[in-house]
Amino acid sequence: MYESLIKHIRHLFNTPTEFIPLHEPRFIGNEKKYVMDAIDSTFVSSVGKYVDQFEEMMCEITGAKYAIAIVNGTNALHLSMVLAGVEPGDEVITQSLTFIATANAISYCQATSHFVDVDKETMGLSPTLLDAHLQEISEMRNGECFNKNTNKRIKACVPMHTFGLPLYIDGLVKVCDKYNITLIEDAAESLGSYYKGQHTGTFGKLGTFSFNGNKTVTSGGGGAIITDDEELAKRAKYLSTQAKIPHKWEYKHDAIGYNYRMPNLNAALACAQLEQLDFYIKNKRELNDNYAQFLVGNGDVKLVQEVKNAKSNYWLNAVILKDKSERDNFLEELNSKGVMTRPIWALMNHLEMFKDCPKSDLSNSEWLEDRVVNIPSSVRI
Ligand SMILES: Cc1ncc(COP(=O)(O)O)c(C=O)c1O
C-alpha cells in the first residue's frame, strides 16, 4: 500500500536496498580535527577551550545572553528546575506527549508531573487548554499558584517543542505570567527553530537543549542551559561543577552540587557540528518540502508542518495516519522493507510510573498518540 512512498524515500536517501535509519549524524566538517586537538591538549574533561567556545556559539545561535554546557539534556532539565526553585512536593506542568526525559527530570526534583494537553497542530503544550485547566483546578495563595485538588504548589511549567516544531510559546508566556509559574522550555529537539523570529528556548526563564547522537547537532552526549539571567547563569555553572567555591587551589563546597558539566572532548565535537547548523537546517527544511510535495493531496498520510509564525528545524519529520490500525500497518510495511519508522512516544500518563499524576483532559494527546509516526529525516549529503 505504501510502495510508492518507500520508493520515494529510497530515492531521496539514494539508498536503493540498504536499511535507512530514522536519523543518523553526519561528520563532514571539523569534527575529527577538533576532537584530536582536544586530546592533544590533554584537556578532555570539563575544563577546556571548546567548552567555552561551545557556550559562546550557543549564545550566538540562540540570542541568549548566557549558555552553560551540560553533560546531557536530561540533566540540563533537572538543573534548570533546581535553579527555578522547584522543591520536593511541588507540581510541574508538562506535556504527557513528550519524551520521558522531561517527566523523569521532574521526578529527580521529587516533584510531580502534572500533565496538560497539547494543540494538535503543534503537538506542543496548549496555552488555551492550560489556561482553561488552571482556571478550573488552581487558586492563588500569597501570589503562588496551588492545585486546589492536591494542595500542592504548581511551581514551574515545562513545555516541549516536539520534533523541532515550535509551539505557541508566546501564549504560554502570558499564561505562566498570569499564574506566576516559572516557564522552562524543553528545547532539546528544537535547536535552530524559531517562533516569530525568536529562537525557541529563549522565551522562558530558562531553556534546555540536547546534543544526543540522534539530534540535529550532536556532541555524542551533551546538553545546554540558556538564560538571560546573569545570577541564574552563574548559579548554573557553580551547581554543575559540584558547587565548588571558585578558588585557585582550595577545594571548598557550600552546597550539594552536581557533576553536570559537559566534557571538553564532547564540546569539541559539538563546536564542529554547530559550525554546520545552517547547512543542516537548510537541508532538513528542503527534505520536509520534498515530503510535502510528494504527499500533497494524500488523505491517508498527512505530513506534519510548522504553523504560522513558526520556523521549524524539522529535526524529525512526522506523518499522521488515519487511525491506530492504519498506523500499525504503516509501521509494519515500512520497517519490514528496511525503511525505519517509529511511532510517537506512549503518553507519560500511560506509563506505570506516572499513571497517578494529576492531569487535564488529554484528548488531543491521545488522538496523536494513536496516529503519529516519524519517517527518515537525516541530513542528506
Ligand atoms: C524532548 C526531550 N527532552 C529531553 C531529552 C533528553 O536529552 P538527553 O538525551 O541529552 O539527556 C530529549 C532527548 O533525548 C528529548 O527529546
The ligand as a Tripos MOL2 file, in Angstrom:
@<TRIPOS>MOLECULE
LIG
   16    16     1     0     0
SMALL
NO_CHARGES

@<TRIPOS>ATOM
      1 C1         12.1600   16.2690   24.4910 C.3       1 LIG1
      2 C2         13.4450   15.7940   25.0540 C.ar      1 LIG1
      3 N1         13.8000   16.1780   26.2910 N.ar      1 LIG1
      4 C3         14.9490   15.7810   26.8320 C.ar      1 LIG1
      5 C4         15.8040   14.9440   26.1620 C.ar      1 LIG1
      6 C5         16.9940   14.4590   26.8980 C.3       1 LIG1
      7 O1         18.2050   14.7190   26.3050 O.3       1 LIG1
      8 P1         19.4430   13.7580   26.5610 P.3       1 LIG1
      9 O2         19.2450   12.5040   25.8000 O.co2     1 LIG1
     10 O3         20.5920   14.5710   26.0190 O.co2     1 LIG1
     11 O4         19.5640   13.5390   28.0210 O.co2     1 LIG1
     12 C6         15.4900   14.5270   24.8480 C.ar      1 LIG1
     13 C7         16.3370   13.6850   24.0180 C.2       1 LIG1
     14 O5         16.9720   12.7740   24.2450 O.2       1 LIG1
     15 C8         14.2720   14.9450   24.2980 C.ar      1 LIG1
     16 O6         13.9010   14.5580   23.0770 O.3       1 LIG1
@<TRIPOS>BOND
     1     1     2 1
     2     2     3 ar
     3     2    15 ar
     4     3     4 ar
     5     4     5 ar
     6     5     6 1
     7     5    12 ar
     8     6     7 1
     9     7     8 1
    10     8     9 2
    11     8    10 1
    12     8    11 1
    13    12    13 1
    14    12    15 ar
    15    13    14 2
    16    15    16 1
@<TRIPOS>SUBSTRUCTURE
     1 LIG1         1 GROUP 0 **** ****
